[in-house]
Amino acid sequence: MKEKFQEWVWQDARRESELCRLYNEQFNTTRERRYDGSHLTLPGASTEIELRPHQKDAVWRILQSKTTLIGHCVGAGKTLTSIAAAHELRRLGLARKSMIVVPKHVVPQWAQEAQRLYPGLKMLTTDAKDFTKQMRGETLSRIATGDWDLIIVPHPSFKLLPVKPETANKFINDEIERLRDHITELRSEDSRENKRSIKQLEKTLKRFEAKLKTQNAEIRRDDAQTITFEELGVEALFVDEFHAYKNLYFSTKMSRIAGLSNSESQQAFDMFVKIQ
């Protein structure tokens, strides 16, 4: 039937013209933007290293866009791309301080690549011991007061950078309101499937309400932790292996669907709040 339909479509010139017009108006009116970074010279970079065209294109895209996913394959040079983009953001005055969040075992590798690409880079590299209770206050002060070209923080330590309690509370309140609105919408439709969804949403709502009550206790601003993430001055954030933060909760009518995870990852929620 598909083959016969394709034959039939093109047999009449008027029909062919009309269908082409409809297709072009509805589906063929936009094209994906292409980012060409061939003009970039990267002042301050080592003359011993020449970024490949796809790396410069990615740097240019980062400079032009508020958010960018570098979905290149392994070995394509995402590390140098990110470092170059962070340096250009600062050089052009688009972000005065950039932070790169990476798995803890690759912190030395990122630091080495950064110094190799920009020998004069003023960089702060941190590890787990810098975020112990005894050292956290000093580390946060160094980040906040230092004029750093680049700050490298391991994944486990990033979640120890506190946000203001009122900031976290605002996001939790917003999620509570969305859940309540969703429950009200489902109740108005009155179906058996919706009743199951409502019960799940009500359980989630109670968890978020409990989280709201304990939020101030979870974010303690003691003597060793007096500076919040908002006060660090970080204006650009690069995250390596971002799939580690993918399990962010969202409300949906669809349930028990393979691949549609709806877990509540605190790490993902923390990242969501900070990037917002």
C-alpha positions in Angstrom: 0.0 0.0 0.0 2.9 2.4 0.8 4.5 1.7 -2.6 1.1 2.3 -4.4 0.5 5.5 -2.5 3.9 6.9 -3.4 3.2 6.1 -7.1 -0.3 7.7 -6.8 1.0 10.9 -5.2 3.2 11.9 -8.1 0.8 10.9 -10.9 -1.1 14.3 -10.8 1.0 17.5 -11.2 -1.6 19.6 -9.4 -1.7 17.2 -6.4 2.1 17.0 -6.4 2.4 20.8 -6.3 -0.2 21.2 -3.6 1.3 18.5 -1.3 4.8 20.0 -1.8 3.5 23.4 -0.9 1.8 22.1 2.3 4.9 20.1 3.3 7.2 23.1 2.8 5.0 25.5 4.8 4.5 23.1 7.7 7.8 21.1 8.0 10.4 22.7 5.8 10.4 26.3 7.0 13.4 26.1 9.4 16.9 24.7 9.3 19.3 23.9 12.1 21.7 26.7 12.8 25.3 26.0 11.9 28.1 27.5 14.1 31.3 28.3 12.3 34.3 29.0 14.5 37.0 29.0 11.8 37.7 32.7 12.6 38.7 32.1 16.2 42.3 32.8 17.0 42.2 32.0 20.8 44.6 34.7 22.1 46.8 33.4 24.9 46.6 29.8 23.8 49.8 27.8 23.2 51.0 27.9 19.6 51.9 24.2 19.9 48.2 23.3 20.0 45.8 23.8 17.1 42.1 23.0 17.8 40.4 21.1 15.1 37.5 22.7 13.1 34.8 20.9 15.1 36.3 22.1 18.3 36.4 25.7 17.2 32.8 25.3 16.0 31.8 24.1 19.5 33.7 27.0 21.2 31.9 29.5 19.0 28.5 27.8 19.8 29.2 28.1 23.5 30.0 31.8 23.1 26.8 32.4 21.2 24.4 30.2 23.2 23.3 30.3 26.9 23.4 26.5 27.0 25.3 24.0 24.9 25.6 20.2 24.9 28.9 19.0 23.4 27.7 15.5 22.3 31.0 14.6 20.6 32.3 11.0 20.7 35.1 9.8 23.0 38.4 11.2 21.9 37.0 14.2 20.0 38.7 16.7 22.4 35.8 17.9 24.6 38.2 18.8 27.4 40.2 21.3 25.3 37.0 22.6 23.8 35.5 23.4 27.2 38.8 25.0 28.5 39.1 27.1 25.4 35.4 28.2 25.7 35.8 29.1 29.3 38.9 31.2 28.6 37.2 33.0 25.7 34.1 33.8 27.8 36.4 35.5 30.4 38.5 37.2 27.8 35.5 38.7 26.0 33.9 39.7 29.3 30.9 37.4 28.9 31.7 35.5 32.2 34.2 36.8 34.7 34.5 33.4 36.5 34.0 29.9 35.1 33.7 26.7 37.0 34.3 23.2 35.6 32.7 20.2 37.4 34.3 16.9 36.6 34.5 13.3 38.0 37.0 13.3 40.8 39.4 10.9 39.2 40.0 13.2 36.1 40.6 16.5 38.0 44.4 16.2 37.5 43.9 15.4 33.8 41.8 18.5 33.3 44.2 20.7 35.2 47.1 19.4 33.1 45.2 20.0 29.8 44.3 23.5 30.9 47.9 24.4 31.7 49.0 22.8 28.4 46.6 24.9 26.3 47.0 28.1 28.4 50.4 28.1 30.1 49.7 31.4 31.9 46.3 30.3 33.2 45.3 31.4 36.7 43.6 28.2 37.9 42.2 26.9 41.2 42.0 23.1 41.4 40.2 21.5 44.3 39.7 18.0 45.6 37.7 16.3 48.4 39.9 17.5 51.3 39.3 21.1 50.3 35.6 20.6 51.1 35.9 19.0 54.5 34.2 20.9 57.4 37.5 22.3 58.5 38.6 23.5 55.0 35.3 24.4 53.4 35.1 27.9 54.6 38.6 28.7 53.4 38.0 27.1 50.0 34.7 29.0 49.5 36.5 32.2 50.4 39.3 31.5 47.9 36.7 30.9 45.1 34.7 33.9 46.0 37.6 36.4 46.4 40.1 35.1 43.8 40.4 36.4 40.3 40.5 33.0 38.7 40.5 32.2 35.0 39.2 28.7 35.8 38.0 26.7 38.8 37.9 22.9 38.7 35.7 21.1 41.2 35.0 17.3 41.5 31.4 16.0 41.2 31.1 14.9 44.8 32.3 18.3 46.1 30.0 20.4 43.9 26.9 19.4 45.8 28.7 20.7 49.0 28.5 24.2 47.6 25.4 25.5 49.4 22.7 27.6 48.0 20.8 30.1 50.1 17.9 28.3 51.9 15.4 30.7 50.4 16.6 29.8 46.9 16.2 26.1 47.5 12.8 26.7 49.1 11.6 28.7 46.2 12.3 25.8 43.8 10.7 23.3 46.1 7.6 25.6 46.4 7.4 25.9 42.6 7.4 22.1 42.3 4.8 21.7 44.9 2.5 24.2 43.1 3.1 22.3 39.8 2.2 19.0 41.5 -1.0 20.5 43.0 -2.0 21.9 39.6 -1.4 18.5 37.9 -3.4 16.7 40.5 -6.3 19.1 40.1 -6.2 18.6 36.3 -6.2 14.8 36.6 -9.1 14.9 39.0 -11.2 16.9 36.6 -10.8 14.2 33.9 -11.9 11.4 36.3 -10.5 8.2 34.7 -9.3 4.9 36.3 -5.7 5.5 35.0 -5.8 9.0 36.4 -6.8 7.8 39.8 -3.6 5.7 39.9 -1.5 8.6 38.8 -3.2 10.9 41.4 -2.1 8.5 44.2 1.5 8.5 43.0 1.5 12.3 42.7 0.0 12.7 46.1 2.8 10.6 47.6 5.4 12.7 45.8 3.6 15.9 46.9 4.0 14.8 50.6 7.7 14.1 50.1 8.2 17.5 48.6 6.3 19.1 51.5 8.4 17.2 54.0 11.6 18.3 52.1 10.4 21.9 52.3 10.0 21.6 56.1 13.5 20.2 56.6 15.3 22.3 54.0 16.7 24.9 56.4 18.1 22.0 58.5 19.7 20.4 55.5 21.5 23.6 54.5 23.4 24.6 57.6 25.4 27.9 57.4 27.8 27.1 60.2 31.2 28.7 60.9 32.8 26.6 58.2 30.2 27.3 55.6 29.3 30.9 55.4 29.5 31.6 51.6 26.7 30.4 49.3 26.9 29.4 45.7 25.2 32.6 44.6 28.0 34.6 46.3 30.9 32.8 44.6 30.7 34.9 41.5 30.5 31.9 39.1 28.9 33.1 35.8 29.6 30.1 33.6 29.4 26.4 34.5 30.8 23.5 32.5 29.9 20.0 33.6 31.7 16.9 32.4 29.7 13.6 32.2 26.5 15.5 32.7 24.4 12.3 32.5 25.3 11.8 36.2 22.6 14.5 36.9 19.9 13.2 34.5 17.4 11.8 37.1 15.5 15.0 37.8 11.9 14.5 39.0 9.1 15.6 36.7 5.3 15.1 36.9 3.7 13.2 34.1 0.4 11.2 33.4 2.4 8.4 31.8 3.6 5.7 34.2 5.2 2.2 33.9 6.9 3.2 30.6 10.3 1.7 29.9 13.0 4.3 29.7 10.9 7.0 31.4 12.5 7.2 34.8 10.8 9.4 37.3 13.2 9.1 40.2 14.0 11.9 42.7 17.7 12.4 42.6 18.9 15.0 45.1 22.1 15.5 43.1 20.1 16.3 40.0 17.8 18.7 41.9 20.9 20.4 43.3 22.4 20.9 39.9 19.0 22.1 38.5 18.7 24.8 41.2 22.3 26.0 40.6 22.1 26.2 36.8 18.8 28.1 37.0 
